[in-house]
Amino acid sequence: MKLCIAEKPSVARDIAKVLGATTPKQGYMEGNGYCVTWTFGHLCTLKEPHDYGPQYKSWNLFLLPIIPVSFGIKLIPNKGVEAQFKVIERLVEECDEVINCGDAGQEGELIQRWVLQKAKCNKPIQRLWISSLTEEAIKEGFENLKPAEDYKNLYLAGNARAIGDWLLGINATRLFTKKFGGNKAVLSIGRVQTPTLAMLVQRQKEIDAFNTEEYWELKTKYRDVIFNAAIDRLKTLDRAEKGLEYLKLNPFEIVSFEIKEGKEKNLRLFDLTGLQVEANKKYGYSAENTLNYIQSLYEKKHVTYPRVDTTYLSESLYPKIEGILRKMHFYQDLVSPLLEAPIPKSKAVFDDTKVTDHHAIIPTEVPPSQNLSREEKLVYDLIAKRFISVFYPECKISNTLVEGKVGTIPFKTSGRQVLEPGWRAVYAKEPKEESADKEKEKEEEQTIPEFTVGETGPHDPMIHQGKTTPPKPYTEATLLRAMETAGKQVEDEELRELLKNNGIGRPSTRANIIETLFKRKYIEKKRKNLIATPTGIQLIDTIEDELLKSPELTGEWESKLRKIEKGEYEANQFKEELIQMVTELTEKVVYGKGKVITLYEEKEEVKEKKKREPAVKKELQSWEETKCPKCKEHHLIKGKAAVGCSDFKNCGFKITFDIFGKKLSDKQLLDLVLKGKTSKLKGFTAHSEALTEGVLALGEDFQVQLS
């Protein structure tokens, strides 16, 4: 018997259907010589400090750093997890061969290997490696199973990442909390979290320290075209007025007139970060929500594997492109012109040297149905249009540059005209994005007539008054880009591609890092802008060690983890470097000066209720951040009459607002979900046994009971 282990029940069902394992059993499917079972994402985790010794249960500054001789794993303490692991453990014992069907990425490899390690698996293991969950992709994957050994380095990198995060997170968080938390606050420090916060704090300080200055510029209008003086901005109105008087005394003369034809390259296909950036800019979706929407589209078979960091496709995919385009019926108007000739095979799209474990995110040949949520439809639309647009020709443009002078003062202007829209035709019906500099955009779009060098004539000079503006606060879109390039401001796509190896965090984890900063109250959102709170600023100011908060240095660690993946760097060496760093950091902080960090909004919390948990306060703001207690995989969503799992079709978890004749508040519903029960409530009017008060609790079948 061959045992297949998938990462979640819905994926297991898709695989079981293709393999013919259609008989449902407790915790797995069986048939045709296969058993197909599943995890719920992580079943195992690294052991906690107290698992290595009872002395670590309490946080003691002088027991730091905590460095286990060897790192162990344990099951996540949860009845559902324990029950499912027993099923996997028994099946591993009974099978002849294991097929690892985990998500095809570093985290997926780690999840499966830890489970098989815990189950003491000594059977031969093969790896299913697929980029989409369509029937065709699954069949093709099973025809081309790989030896597990091929993915050993991927596991070593994932394991090194987990150990690195543990060493730094556990030790630095205890260290700073005991030294600077004043027994009031947990000060959370993380390998990726802290440098990300440092970038936000740095930007916040630049904005706060910025002094707005007025300036004046000379402009003139000649033949209905606005020209700008090509000199430094003037610092005083007096100088500007003197300049204006000078301009009135002299005619305008054309010095040069040049028209250059150029091309605008097609936008690249989406990687996860690119998609999150676009969805945030266009629809205001958070990085985490976009990840949830794209993951759902992947599981519904409409798009390929989303947790990717490349914008290229494998050359082997080229023969399938036409078939995918033909299935995109909703986009027929845009696709039809492409199908009139062979699909172009450009190196800007197909390049094996730029593809790692997976290719860029593209649609599959399974078109979306009507049952997608509005958000999923919009995210799919972003992917579909980007996919179609890369096969269109480049956009041809004309750039006009005109130089003139008034007396001795030089002037210039430029204009831009689209000659052939090319790929821009795909986006022709979409509203135009607002430009940050509307004045400049207006001038660029002006129609420029034919000028002759040497021509002169009267003109209409003027003074433009402006103010210097501070740096812009980060949005989720710009922060994701900054994380990708370790804080460097990079607009050029090719250069950004080169910097990805040294970015901080991975595409799949960046959304979670941003959410963690919100939960810790280190940052807050004002409209679309991310603002560092006083606590976040104080925490970064307290950390003197540059290693902890430098995006560049954290990017170097990330680069080493990628080298471990490629077999170019030893995982043990990475661990030893972090142990040395944590040891030195501990000594520096323990014997350094102490101060207490003030908790942001602490007074408001005390005023409201001393023991109110900040995490619950945050949860009350959004159901989307609350994991489903049943499947523990998807998040909850709030409807008109109930709260339920976003994967309700497969999971089935739901709680109505009205229970036994009493309407529950969000707080009471959250208690049910997070704690499994509410406090004692009154006012029930429709209980079968006429109970009017009591405690609501979730039963083992996740149904609500009153007792």
FENCOR-V626206 format. One record per helix or strand of 3 or more residues. SS is the DSSP state (H for helix, E for strand). FROM is the first residue (numbers start at 0). LEN is the number of residues. If there is no record, write none. Layout:
((SS & FROM & LEN) (SS & FROM & LEN))
This chain:
((E & 1 & 5) (H & 8 & 11) (E & 22 & 3) (E & 27 & 4) (E & 33 & 5) (E & 43 & 3) (H & 48 & 3) (H & 53 & 3) (H & 60 & 3) (E & 72 & 3) (H & 78 & 16) (E & 96 & 5) (H & 105 & 13) (E & 123 & 4) (H & 134 & 9) (H & 147 & 33) (H & 192 & 17) (E & 213 & 9) (E & 224 & 5) (H & 236 & 13) (E & 251 & 13) (H & 271 & 12) (H & 286 & 13) (H & 314 & 13) (H & 328 & 11) (H & 351 & 3) (H & 373 & 16) (E & 394 & 12) (E & 408 & 12) (H & 421 & 6) (H & 437 & 7) (E & 459 & 8) (H & 475 & 9) (H & 492 & 10) (H & 506 & 13) (E & 522 & 4) (E & 528 & 4) (H & 533 & 9) (H & 545 & 4) (H & 550 & 16) (H & 570 & 20) (H & 601 & 7) (H & 613 & 6) (H & 622 & 3) (E & 634 & 4) (E & 641 & 4) (H & 647 & 4) (E & 653 & 3) (H & 665 & 10) (E & 695 & 3) (E & 703 & 3))
